[in-house]
């Protein structure tokens, strides 16, 4: 370790993209976010890049159960099986062969599985407040400074270690992070994929393994998590019952991908070179740069940046910023009040408003839980001494301006803390379709913004599988070139202060 940074060697992938060994090979991607999930079929070609076919979409969301906020995992897994069954049917009809299945979801949450392989309860959601009370207890045993010096993880009150500290009894169980839990039910194999393990607060950023000293200090069993597995490695073959139910090929495997959805999304950023920043924009916004060494300085901790593992041993140096959760919650509330408007109409009305309106801190924990989001945003504006009109367009413009300003502050901090300058910002995920947000981000950062692909997470998922199967070869540069070849990207340029007064659309 030198000057607060750690270095490691990423796996070497020699050679460029090669021709498919099997032109009928396709890959099933299970991609689940906090509000929705999908099962997709991915096809990879050196000439046309990555193409995706959405086979099955389904809703996801927290449910109140026994006084807490949980995920309805049983329903979620049933939807996964529906999607895999439909994918097997589509592939067979097309004369294609599903080679493997990859799984990515959100981070930090887990299900507890007993020795018999049974889920003991529906997993808690990170939006539940139970872990708030454990933060002080954890920090009394391991200081925030020591936690960061080992894990490099951004402090969030719902990080996995705080959630585990809230569990009344962990005897005889293991914690399987959500994508690992899905993989277990498909294969019977218990593993923890490394990019997601790095979000737990119990992963050593220097050694790339579990921080067993922290587990001991917190009284957590060393066996609480299954062994680690890296993206590209095989988790296992499908269980006979799964094969029978879905119709998937008997030789299909489950392959570890960047199972933290941001890891897969960043792997699919269509960057040319390394002087780029990225924003994975969805329910949350993950804003940062890609490094080959973790930054573990006190300045980095104070700025609340995280060092999470990426595909090929890279470091996703980023900070969580509020995301489109604020907008979707506002839409949900307005719809319940009979004020439903389409998103394009809301954004067009917001874009027509002048620049310079009130802003909020979009990543304030006050906005984490579901509730009357428009009122909470107006209250936050009042706390700044300003007023926000009680009109949907004004609330939406406040959200968009606040997100763009938050992105700009975060990127400036990332450059300062890493000593790296960036010339372009890649926005991937659902937010890449939001023209107002993309333009405001260009204006706020003073950088070019390249938007797309929307389905970056699924593309990164598919590419990790395709490389494991030998359909493509090369490192992240070659994989990203494939994404760029098959994606229609949109570029936004910085506008001067006078031009930006019009708001843009």
VEXBA-269760 format. One line per field, with one value per residue (C-alpha): residue number from 1; z, x, y; residue in one letter. Coordinates in steps of 0.2 Angstrom, whole numbers, m for minus. Each point is the difference from the previous one (the first is absolute). Layout:
BEGIN
seq	NUM|... $
c3	Z|... $
c1	X|... $
c2	Y|... $
type	a|... $
This chain:
BEGIN
seq	1|2|3|4|5|6|7|8|9|10|11|12|13|14|15|16|17|18|19|20|21|22|23|24|25|26|27|28|29|30|31|32|33|34|35|36|37|38|39|40|41|42|43|44|45|46|47|48|49|50|51|52|53|54|55|56|57|58|59|60|61|62|63|64|65|66|67|68|69|70|71|72|73|74|75|76|77|78|79|80|81|82|83|84|85|86|87|88|89|90|91|92|93|94|95|96|97|98|99|100|101|102|103|104|105|106|107|108|109|110|111|112|113|114|115|116|117|118|119|120|121|122|123|124|125|126|127|128|129|130|131|132|133|134|135|136|137|138|139|140|141|142|143|144|145|146|147|148|149|150|151|152|153|154|155|156|157|158|159|160|161|162|163|164|165|166|167|168|169|170|171|172|173|174|175|176|177|178|179|180|181|182|183|184|185|186|187|188|189|190|191|192|193|194|195|196|197|198|199|200|201|202|203|204|205|206|207|208|209|210|211|212|213|214|215|216|217|218|219|220|221|222|223|224|225|226|227|228|229|230|231|232|233|234|235|236|237|238|239|240|241|242|243|244|245|246|247|248|249|250|251|252|253|254|255|256|257|258|259|260|261|262|263|264|265|266|267|268|269|270|271|272|273|274|275|276|277|278|279|280|281|282|283|284|285|286|287|288|289|290|291|292|293|294|295|296|297|298|299|300|301|302|303|304|305|306|307|308|309|310|311|312|313|314|315|316|317|318|319|320|321|322|323|324|325|326|327|328|329|330|331|332|333|334|335|336|337|338|339|340|341|342|343|344|345|346|347|348|349|350|351|352|353|354|355|356|357|358|359|360|361|362|363|364|365|366|367|368|369|370|371|372|373|374|375|376|377|378|379|380|381|382|383|384|385|386|387|388|389|390|391|392|393|394|395|396|397|398|399|400|401|402|403|404|405|406|407|408|409|410|411|412|413|414|415|416|417|418|419|420|421|422|423|424|425|426|427|428|429|430|431|432|433|434|435|436|437|438|439|440|441|442|443|444|445|446|447|448|449|450|451|452|453|454|455|456|457|458|459|460|461|462|463|464|465|466|467|468|469|470|471|472|473|474|475|476|477|478|479|480|481|482|483|484|485|486|487|488|489|490|491|492|493|494|495|496|497|498|499|500|501|502|503|504|505 $
c3	0|m5|5|4|m15|m4|m16|m7|m16|m11|m9|m17|m16|m15|m17|m9|m2|m10|m11|10|2|m1|m10|9|17|11|18|12|11|16|4|15|8|15|m10|m14|m8|m16|m9|m16|m14|m5|m17|m3|m17|m4|m14|8|18|14|m4|14|m1|15|3|16|11|18|14|16|15|19|10|18|10|18|4|m12|m19|m9|m18|m5|m6|m2|m13|m8|m2|m8|m13|m3|m4|m11|m10|m2|m6|m13|m5|m2|m11|m11|m2|m5|m13|m7|m1|13|15|17|6|17|12|9|14|6|13|12|14|19|3|4|5|14|m5|13|m2|m9|m13|5|0|18|m4|m14|m1|8|m12|2|2|17|14|11|m3|6|18|m3|m7|16|7|m15|1|19|m5|m17|m3|m16|m4|2|m10|m14|1|m3|m11|m9|1|0|16|m3|15|m9|m5|3|16|8|m5|6|17|1|m2|16|m4|m13|7|m14|m14|m14|m8|m19|m9|m11|m17|9|8|m17|m7|15|m3|m19|4|18|1|13|m6|3|m16|4|m7|11|15|m1|4|17|11|4|m15|1|m15|1|1|m10|13|15|14|13|14|m2|0|16|8|m3|6|m18|m5|m12|m10|m1|m19|m12|m9|m13|m19|m13|m16|m14|11|0|15|m5|m11|1|12|m8|7|m8|m17|1|4|m12|m15|0|m8|12|m3|4|15|11|m2|12|m8|8|12|7|m14|0|m3|m15|m6|2|m10|m14|0|m19|4|m11|11|19|2|3|15|1|7|2|1|6|17|7|m9|1|m4|m2|m10|m3|8|2|18|15|8|19|6|14|m12|m11|15|6|m18|2|m16|m2|m7|m8|m10|m19|m13|m4|17|m3|13|m1|9|2|12|1|m5|1|m16|m10|15|5|m17|0|18|m5|m15|11|12|m14|m8|17|1|m18|m7|m11|m14|m12|3|m17|4|18|m7|m14|12|12|m14|m4|17|2|7|17|10|18|3|13|6|m11|10|17|10|3|m18|2|6|m10|5|m6|m10|m8|18|6|m14|3|19|m5|m11|14|12|m12|1|m17|m6|m13|m9|3|m19|m6|m13|13|11|m15|m5|18|0|m17|5|16|m7|m13|13|11|m15|m3|18|1|m16|6|17|m9|m11|15|10|m14|m9|m16|m12|m11|m17|m2|10|m5|7|m1|6|0|3|m17|m8|10|m12|13|13|m13|m6|18|4|m14|5|18|m3|m14|m9|m15|5|m10|4|m3|1|9|4|5|14|m10|m13|12|7|m17|m5|16|m5|m18|4|13|m14|m13|m11|2|7|6|15|5|m15|m13|9|1|m19|m3|10|m9|m17|4|9|m7|12|2|4|10|1|13|m3|7|13|m11|m11|15|6|m12|9|m15|m3 $
c1	0|7|m7|m17|m2|0|5|m4|1|m15|m2|8|m11|11|m6|m14|m18|m1|m13|m14|4|m18|m11|m16|7|m11|1|m14|2|m10|1|m10|m1|m9|m16|0|8|3|6|9|8|17|8|18|8|17|m9|m16|5|m12|m19|m13|m17|m11|m9|m9|m2|m7|m3|10|m2|0|m14|m5|1|1|3|15|4|4|2|m13|14|m11|m10|16|7|m16|1|18|m5|m14|13|12|m14|m5|18|3|m15|5|18|m7|m12|15|11|11|9|0|18|m1|m10|7|m8|2|m10|1|13|1|m16|0|m10|4|1|0|10|m14|1|m17|m2|m4|m10|m3|15|0|1|14|m14|m5|5|6|19|0|0|15|12|6|3|10|11|3|8|9|2|m6|19|5|m15|5|19|m4|m16|1|m19|m11|m11|m18|m11|m7|17|0|10|m12|m15|9|2|m18|m4|m5|7|12|4|m1|m3|9|m3|m2|0|m15|8|9|m16|m8|15|m1|m18|4|16|1|17|4|12|2|5|14|m7|m15|10|10|m16|m3|13|8|11|19|3|19|0|m16|m7|m12|6|m1|7|m15|m12|8|m1|m18|m4|m5|4|14|m11|m14|4|4|17|4|m1|6|m10|3|1|m13|m12|m7|m12|m19|m9|m11|m16|5|4|m17|m10|9|5|17|14|8|17|m4|9|m2|16|5|m1|2|m15|m1|m9|11|15|m8|m6|18|7|m11|4|4|16|14|15|1|m3|m18|m12|m16|m18|m10|m17|m15|m9|17|13|18|12|19|15|9|17|12|4|m11|1|0|5|m9|m5|m9|m9|m5|m7|m10|7|0|12|m10|6|m3|2|18|6|m3|m6|m16|4|m17|m12|m19|m10|m19|m8|m16|m8|m5|m9|m8|m7|m7|m9|m7|m7|m7|m8|m8|m7|m7|13|8|11|12|18|4|m14|7|18|m5|m9|15|12|m11|3|15|17|5|m14|1|10|0|13|m6|9|m6|m6|m17|m4|4|m16|m17|m12|m7|15|m6|m4|17|9|m10|5|18|m1|m8|14|12|m10|m8|m17|m5|m17|m12|0|7|10|9|3|7|12|6|4|9|10|5|5|11|8|3|9|11|5|4|10|10|4|4|13|7|2|7|11|m9|m7|m15|m6|m16|m14|m9|m18|m7|m16|m17|5|9|m17|m4|6|m3|11|13|1|0|14|10|m3|4|16|6|4|m7|m13|m2|m17|m3|m2|m16|2|19|m2|m8|14|14|m9|m1|18|7|m9|5|19|m1|m7|13|m11|10|17|10|m1|m12|6|m6|m16|m4|4|m14|m12|4|m2|m18|m6|m7|8|m6|13|m4|11|3|m11|5|m9|m11|m5|m4|m13|m12|1|2|m10 $
c2	0|17|17|m8|m10|m18|m9|m17|m9|m3|m16|1|m3|m1|3|9|m5|m16|m8|m10|m18|m4|12|m8|4|12|6|3|15|2|18|6|18|7|4|m13|m15|m8|m16|4|m10|6|m3|6|3|8|10|6|m1|m5|m1|m3|m8|3|m16|4|16|0|12|1|10|m1|m7|3|m16|m3|18|2|3|m16|m6|m13|m12|m15|10|7|m17|m6|14|m5|m18|7|10|m15|m11|13|2|m18|m1|15|m7|m17|8|10|m15|8|m8|9|m3|8|11|15|10|18|10|14|m1|m2|m10|m19|m15|m12|m18|m14|m16|m9|14|8|19|4|16|12|11|17|15|13|13|m7|10|m14|2|18|m5|m12|13|7|m18|m5|16|m3|m16|5|19|7|4|m18|m6|11|m3|m19|0|17|0|15|2|m4|m5|m14|m8|m19|0|11|m11|m15|8|2|m19|m8|m17|m6|m17|m13|11|9|17|m1|16|1|m5|m14|m6|m1|m10|m11|m4|m4|m10|m6|9|13|13|19|10|12|16|m1|m7|17|9|m9|10|m17|m2|4|12|m3|m19|m3|m12|0|12|m15|12|10|m15|m5|17|1|m18|m5|m18|m2|m11|13|3|m14|m1|14|m2|12|6|m13|m15|m13|m1|m17|m10|2|m12|m13|8|16|m8|m9|16|12|m11|7|m11|m13|7|18|7|15|11|14|17|17|m4|17|8|15|m11|m7|17|8|m15|5|19|3|10|2|3|2|18|m2|2|m10|2|m16|9|m9|m1|5|10|m8|14|m3|m6|m16|m4|m14|5|3|17|m2|17|9|14|m14|m6|17|3|m16|m8|m19|m12|m15|m14|0|m13|m5|6|18|13|9|16|8|8|m3|15|1|m7|m1|m8|18|2|m17|2|17|m8|m13|13|11|m15|m5|18|m1|11|m13|7|m8|1|9|13|3|2|11|12|m1|5|15|7|12|m5|5|m7|m7|m16|m14|m12|m15|m13|6|m16|9|m5|m19|m7|0|14|16|5|17|6|m6|9|16|m1|m2|15|11|m5|9|15|m1|m5|m13|2|m14|m5|m16|8|11|m16|m9|14|1|m18|1|15|m8|m16|9|11|m15|m9|15|1|m18|m1|15|m9|m16|10|9|m16|m11|13|m6|12|m5|7|m9|m7|m16|m1|m18|m8|7|18|0|2|16|14|13|m8|m4|18|7|m11|6|18|m4|m9|10|m17|m9|m13|m16|m9|m18|m14|m1|m19|1|m11|m14|2|m1|m16|m8|5|m8|m16|1|2|m14|m11|5|9|16|4|15|11|14|11|m14|m3|19|1|m13|10|16|m9|m6|16|16|13|18|14|15|15|14|15|17|9|10|m15|m11|13|m8|m17|m11|m16 $
type	x|x|x|x|x|x|x|x|x|x|x|x|x|x|x|x|x|x|x|x|x|x|x|x|x|x|x|x|x|x|x|x|x|x|x|x|x|x|x|x|x|x|x|x|x|x|x|x|x|x|x|x|x|x|x|x|x|x|x|x|x|x|x|x|x|x|x|x|x|x|x|x|x|x|x|x|x|x|x|x|x|x|x|x|x|x|x|x|x|x|x|x|x|x|x|x|x|x|x|x|x|x|x|x|x|x|x|x|x|x|x|x|x|x|x|x|x|x|x|x|x|x|x|x|x|x|x|x|x|x|x|x|x|x|x|x|x|x|x|x|x|x|x|x|x|x|x|x|x|x|x|x|x|x|x|x|x|x|x|x|x|x|x|x|x|x|x|x|x|x|x|x|x|x|x|x|x|x|x|x|x|x|x|x|x|x|x|x|x|x|x|x|x|x|x|x|x|x|x|x|x|x|x|x|x|x|x|x|x|x|x|x|x|x|x|x|x|x|x|x|x|x|x|x|x|x|x|x|x|x|x|x|x|x|x|x|x|x|x|x|x|x|x|x|x|x|x|x|x|x|x|x|x|x|x|x|x|x|x|x|x|x|x|x|x|x|x|x|x|x|x|x|x|x|x|x|x|x|x|x|x|x|x|x|x|x|x|x|x|x|x|x|x|x|x|x|x|x|x|x|x|x|x|x|x|x|x|x|x|x|x|x|x|x|x|x|x|x|x|x|x|x|x|x|x|x|x|x|x|x|x|x|x|x|x|x|x|x|x|x|x|x|x|x|x|x|x|x|x|x|x|x|x|x|x|x|x|x|x|x|x|x|x|x|x|x|x|x|x|x|x|x|x|x|x|x|x|x|x|x|x|x|x|x|x|x|x|x|x|x|x|x|x|x|x|x|x|x|x|x|x|x|x|x|x|x|x|x|x|x|x|x|x|x|x|x|x|x|x|x|x|x|x|x|x|x|x|x|x|x|x|x|x|x|x|x|x|x|x|x|x|x|x|x|x|x|x|x|x|x|x|x|x|x|x|x|x|x|x|x|x|x|x|x|x|x|x|x|x|x|x|x|x|x|x|x|x|x|x|x|x|x|x|x|x|x|x|x|x|x|x|x|x|x|x|x|x|x|x|x|x|x|x|x|x $
